[in-house]
Amino acid sequence: MVSAIKLSERYALEERVASGGMGSVYAAIDERLNRKVAVKLLREELADDPRFVERFRREARSVAGLSHPNIAAVYDYGEDGDRRYIVMELVAGLDLARVLRNEAPLDPQRAADIAAQACDALAHAHSAGVIHRDVKPGNIIVGDNGRVKVTDFGIARAAGQSTLTATGSVIGTAQYLSPEQASGDVVGARSDLYSLGIVLYEMLTGAVPFTGDTPIGIAMKHVAEGVPAPSSVNPDVPKALDAVVAKATAKAPQDRWPDAASMAAALRGGTTPAPAGLVGAAAAAAGGTAVLEQDPSAEQTTPYMAPTSGGGWDRSKLQRAGAMVLGALALLLVLALLLRMATGEENSTDRRAGGRNRAGGAAKEPAGGQGQNDEESAPSFVIPTNIVGQPSDEVKGLLEDEGFEVEQNEVASSEVEGTVLNSVPAPGNPVEQGSVITLAVSSGEVAEEDDSSGEDGEEEDSADPGNSEDSQGKSDKAPKPPKPPKEDKEEKEDD
C-alpha cells in the first residue's frame, strides 16, 4: 500500500495495479473531484533523463487529444517535486496478458471481438496522427463489461515528430515488433497492425509465433520468417481468421491492411481478399481461400482495391507496376555506385577508414558531416550495404575491428554456407559505436518454400525486408531467407 503518498495535494495513491518499462500504475482517489482514477508514475531512476521525461510528457499530450470509448482517457499531467505523473481513467478489468495467462487460447469469436475493438482504438489514434508503436497484450485492458481499452502510449509519437531514441536503436517489445521496427526503418500506422496481428495470433493459439534466447534473435525472426497460420497450432481457428492474421503480419507494410478500420471490418465478418501469395504454413492452412466470406466479385481483386468497372489495368496493378519500375531503377543505381567504387577503389581511401578493403570497405562518415540528427549527434559508422553476399568471417572481422560486438544467426538458405544474408540494424543504417550488430548467415541448408505466386504470376517475397518500399535501396542483394526450424525454447512475454 502507498496510501501515504499524495501527489500535488490532490491524488491519494492506493495499491499498485500494473508496472512497465517506464513506470508503475496505481489506483488512486482524486480528492478534488471525489472519483477513482489511475495514476501512472515515471520511475525515479528515469526522472533525471530528459529523453524519458519528454517521452512521458509526450504520452500525456498524445492521448489527451484522443477521445474514444476504446482508449483509456487521460485526465491530467503533473509534477510533484521529482515525481512526474499522468492521471488516467481507471478501467475495471484485467489486461489481456493476464487474461491469456489464465484462459489462453481464447474462443475464436472472443479473440476476434477483442482485436476488432483494439482496431477501433488504433483507427481513431491513427486518424489523429498518433502511432502507438508498442501494441501488446499488456497494453490492452479487457473490462468486466467486455469493453476493450488500449492504454500506454508511452512510446507513441505523432506522425512527423522526430524520434527521441538514439539512431539505430529499437523501441517496442521484441515478441510483437514489426519487421520495420526490428530493422530500424521508418515506422507508420501499419506497424501497429502487424503488432496487433501477432496479438491476435497469440489469442488464438496461446503462444507468440517467434521465441528466442535474446530479444534481437526474436527481432531477426520477425524480419526473416513468415508467421504460421493459427489453425496449424489450433485446429479450431477458422480459415477466415487465418487470412486476417496472414494479411496483418505481411512483411511489407503495403501488403497489410490499408488501415485499422478495414481490419476491424474483416474481424467482424466483412469480406476482404486474402493477401496475394500467402507464404509458408499460412498458405497451406488457408487452402487457397481468397476471401473471408464467399464473394465471387472479390475473388479476382487485389488486396486493397475494388475491381475496376472496365477492362485493362486497375489502380492496384498500376501501383504494382510503378513499384517494379522504381525497384529496377534503384537496383541500377546501386550497381552503378558499386562499379564506380570498384574502379576507383585504390584512389578513394578517403571513403574508407584506414584504407580497409575487406568485405567492400567500411562506409564511415566524418564526425560533424551530413546525416547528423538534429536532436543528438549521429553515429559515425554506417553498416556497408555490400556486406550482403560476403563471407561472414570477413564481415565479422571488419565490424569487430571497428569496435562493434557481432552476433551471428544461422538462417536456412540456398546461398553458400557462411554467406551474409542480412543484418540488424539493416545494411545502410548508421549505428552507435560499441553497439551489437547481428548478422543473418546462410547455413547452406535449403528449407522448403512455398511456390505460390502472386496475382500476376510474380513470386511473392514477403520474407525479404528489402522488398518494402520503406527499405528500398538499402541492400543491393536482399535475399529471401527461408524459414529455419522452430526452436523449442519459449521466451517469457515482456509485460
N, C-alpha and C positions, 0 to 999 in steps of 0.2 A: 504494500500500500504506500502511496506517496501523497496522502491527503494533506500533509503539512505544506506541500508546495502550492503556492498560489501565484499565478502569473499576472502581472500588471494590476494587482489588487482586484482581479475580476474572475479569472478562470481557476477554479479549485480542482487540482488533479486527483483522480481516484486510481483505479487499477490500470495496469498496462494491458492493452488488448492486442498489440502487434508490434513487431520490430522489423527493421530493414537495414539496408546498407547506409542510409543517410540519417536515420533517427528512429525513435520509438513513438508509438501512438498510444495515447492514454484516453480512457473515458474521463470526462470532466463535467463540471457544472459551471455554466455561465451565470454567475450570481447576479449580474445586472439584469438579464432577461429571464432568469429562473428557468433555464432549459438545459437538457443534456446535450453535450457536444463531444466531438473527438478533437483532441489536441495532439498535433504532431510536433515533437521536439527534435531539433537538429542535435546530433551527437556533439558532446562537449569538445571532443578531440578535433572536430571539423570546424568548430566555431571561429577559429583563427585563420582558416584557409579562405581567402577572398573568393576563390572559384566556387567552393561549395556553398558559401553564403549567398553568392549571386545566383547559383543554381536553385537554392531553396527559395529565394525571393521570386525567381522566375516561375517556379511551380505555382506559387500563390497567385501571381499575375495571370498566368496562362489559364488556370482553372477558374479563377474568379470571373473571367469573362464568358464562361460557359454556363448555360442553364439548360439542363436536360434531365429527364427522370432517370436515366441510366448512368449519370455521372454524379459522384458524391460532391455535393456543393461545398465551396469554400466561403466561410463567413468573414474571416479576419486574418490579418498577419500582424505580428508584433515582435518587439524585442524587450526583454526584461533583464537588464544587466548583460551578462554574457549569454543568456538564453535567447534563442530565436525560435519562434513557434508559428504554426499555422493552425487556425481553428476551422474545423470542418464539420459537416453533417455526420452524426453518429448513426450508423446503419445497424439495425438489429439483425444479426445473421452470422454466417461463417464465411471466411474467404474460401475460394474454390480449392486452394491447396489442401485445406483441412477436409473439405468435402471429399476430395479424391482419396485422401489417405483412409477415410472411413468407408467409402462406398464404391470406389472405382472397381470395374468400369461402370459408367453410368448408362442408364437406358438410352438408346439412340435418340428417341424423341426428346428426352430431357436435355441431353447434350446439345442437340440442335437448337433448342429453345434458349439455352444459356448463351451459346455462341451468337445467335441472332440478336439477342439483346445487347451483347457486347459490341456487335457490329453497329447497332443503332447509336451507341455512345461514341464509337470511333467516327461514324459518319458525321455526327454533329461537330466533334472536335476538328476533324479534317476540314469541314466547311468553314471553320473559323481560322484555318491555317495552323492548327496545333497538331503536331505529330507526337504520339505517346512515347515510342521507342523502347518501352520495357513492358510489353504486354505479356503477362504470365499469370498462372493461377493465383499466386499470392496477391495480385493487384486486381482481382475480380471478386467482389463480395456477392454471395447469394443470400438474399434476405429471407427472413422467415416467411414472408408472403410470396416468395418466388421471384421478386423483383431483383434484377441484377444491377449492380453498381460498379463501374470501373473507377479505380482510385489510383493514387500515387503517380502523378505526372511529374515525379521528381527529376527525371532526365528528359522530359518533353522539351521541345523548343518550337517556337513559332517558325513557320516557313520563312526563309530569308534572313533569320537571325544567324549570327556567327556562332560557331561551336565554342564551348568553354573547355573542351578537352584538348590534351596535347595531340599534336599531329601524329597519326599512326596508331593512336590508342583505340580500344574497342569498348563501347558502352553497351550495357544490357546484361541479360542473364544467358549464359552460354547455351543452355538447352533450348532456348527459344529465339536465338539470334537469326536474323535473316542473312542470306549469303552476302548481301551488300554491306551489312553491318560487320560481318566477320572479315570481309576483305578490306574494310576501311574506305568503302566507296560512298557516294552520295546517298543519303537515306531519305526516302519520301514516304508518302502515306501508304503505299503498297507494302512497305516493310512491316507495318503494323498488321496487315492482313496475313502475311506469312507467319508472323508470330502467333496470331490467333488460330491459323490453320494447325500449328503444332499443338496449341492448347486443345483444339477440337480432337485431334488425333489422340491425345492423352486421355481425354474424357471417354473416348470410345474404346480404348484398349487398356487403360490403366497404367500406361508407361509412355515415356517420351521415345521418339524414334531413334535418337542418337545418344549414346553414352560414351564415356572415355575416362582415361586416368587424369586428364588435365582439361581445363576449360578451353585451351587453344586447340587441343586434339578434337574436342567436340565441335568447335567452330569450323575446323577443317572439313568435318563431315557435312556440315550444312552447305559448304561450298561445293564439295565434290560428289556427294551421294544423293540419290533420289529418295524421297520419303515413301516407304512402302504403303500399300493400301491398308487401312484399318481392318478390313474384313479378312486380311491374311493372318491377323492376330486374333480377331474376334469375329467368328462367322456370323454373328447376329447383326452385324453392321450392314445396312442396305447399300446397294451399289450407288445409289444417289449420293449418299454421304461420302463414299469413296471418291466420287468425282469432285465433290466440293473440296475435300482435303487436297486432292491432287492439284486442282487449279489454284487454290490458295497458296500452296507450297511450291509452285513452279520456281525454278532457279532465277529466271529472268523476270524482273518486275513487270515488264509489259505483257508477260504471258499470264499474269494473275488477274483477279477480278479488277475491273476498271475502277471500282470504288466499293466502300463498305456497304452501301445500300444494295448494290447488286448481289453481294454475297449474302446479305440478310434475306433478300427475296428468295434466293435459291434454298436457303436453310428452312424457309417457311413453306417450301413446296412449289416455288415458281420454276419455270423452265429456263434452262440455260445450256448451251453446248459445252461438252467436256473439252478440256484443253487438247489441242492437236498433238498427236504423238505422245500419249501418256507413256512415261518411261517405267521400266522395271516392273516391280510387283503390282504397282497401281494399274498398269495397263492390263495385266493378266486378270486381276481381280475384277476390273470394270467390264471385262469380256467384250470390249469393243463398243460399249454403250456410249452413245453420243450425246444424250440429253438426260436430264434428271427425271422428266416425265415424257411419255411418248408424244412427240410433236413433229410430224413429218416435215413441216416447213423449216424447223430449226436444225434438222439433222445435217443439212448441207451448209450451215452457216459457219463462219469463222468465230473464234472465241468471243469477240466483243461487239461485233457489228451485225445488224439485221441484214437479210439478203436484199439486194437492190431490186427495184421493180423491173428493170430492163436487163438485157444480156450484157456480156462484157465484164470488165473488171469492176468489182465493188471497191468501196473505200479501203477496207482492210487489206485487200490484195495489193492495192497501190501503195499502202503504207509498208507492206512487207517488201515489195519490190524496191521502194526507196531505201529501206534499211539495208537491203542486199547491196545496192549501188554504193551507199556510204561505207559499208564494210569493206567492199573491194577497194575503194579509194584509200581508206585508212591502211589497208594491207600494203598497197603500192607505196604509200608514203613511208611506212616503216621499212620496207625493203630498200627504198632509195636511201634512207638515212643509214641503214646498216652498210650498204655498198659504199657510201661516202666515208663512213667510219673506217671500213676495211682498207680503202685505198689511201687514206691519209693517216693511217694509224701511227706510222713511225714519226710523223712530224706534228702530232697533235697531243703531246704529253700534257698540255695544259688542260685537257679534258679528263685526265686520269690522275689520281693521287699517286705520286711517286713513280709514274710510268708503268704501273702494273698492267699486265695484259692477260692475266688468267681469266677464263670464263668471259672474255669480251671486255674486261676492264670495269672499273667502278665508276659510275656516273656520280661524281661528287661535286656539289655546288659550293662555291666560295661563301664563307660566312658574310652575312650582310648583303648578299646578292639578291637577285629576284627570287620570288617564291616565299619570302618571309611572311609569316602570319602577322596580321595587324595587332593581335592581342598579345602574342608572345613570339619569341624568336623561333624560326623554323629549324628543324634538324638539318645538318649539313650533308647528310648522306641520303642518296636516293637509290633504292634497290634497282639494279640494272634490269631493263626489260628483256635483255637477251640471255638471261640465265636459263630460260626455258630451253630444254634440249641439250644442255651442257651436262657433263658428268658431275654427280653430286659431290664427290670428294674435292673437285676443283672449286666448285661454288662454295662449299663449306669452308675450305681453306681461305678463300678470298674474304668471306664475310667475317671469319674469326680474326683474320689479320686486321680488319677494320674495327675490331673491338666488340663484335656482336656475339651473343650466345646463340648457337644454331641447334635447332632440333629437327629431326627428320621423321616423317611419317610415310611408311610404305603404302602405296596405292596400286591395286591390280591394274596392269596396263600392258598393251602390246608393245610399248616402247622398250628399248634395250634396258636391261636391269641396271639400276643406278642412275638413270636419266632423270633430271629435274623436270617435273610436270607443272608446278605452280608454287606459290609461296603465300604465306600470311605474315604480315601485310603483303598485298599483291605487288608484283613487279611494277616499277614506275612510281611507287609511293615513297615519300620521304619518311624516315624513321629516326627516332631518338637514339643517340649514341648509347651503347650498352644495353639496349633492349633485346628481346628474344625474337628471332626470325625462324619460322617453321617452314621447312621445305617438304613439299609433296614429291616423293621419289618413286619411280616405277619399280615394282617388284619383279617385273619380267614375266608375270603370270597373267594370262588372259582370262578375265571373268566373263560370264555370259552376259550378253547385252540384248536389249530389246530392239528388234529390227523394224519396229513400227516407224512409219514415216508420217510426215505432216500432210496437210491437205493437198498441197501441190506436188507431192512426191519428194520433197526435200527432207533430208534426215534431221530429226529433232536432236538438239544438242543442249538440252536444258541443264545438263550437269556441268556445263562449261561456263564459268563466270565471264569468260571473255566474250560470250555472245550477247551479254547485256549491253544495251545502248549506253548505260552509265559508265561501263568499264571499257568501252571500245577504244582500241589503240594502246591499251596498257600492256598487252603481250602480243608479239608478232606470231607466236605459236602457242595458242591456248588450247591444249589437248583436252580431250574428253575423258577424264579418269573414270573407268568402270567402278562399280560398287565393290569394295572389299568385303571379306567375310565379316559377319556380325560378331561383335565382341560379346562375351558372356557377362562381362562385368557391367553393372549398372551404377550410375552415379546418383547420389542423393540430390534431389532437386533443391536449388537455391531459392528459398522463400524470399 
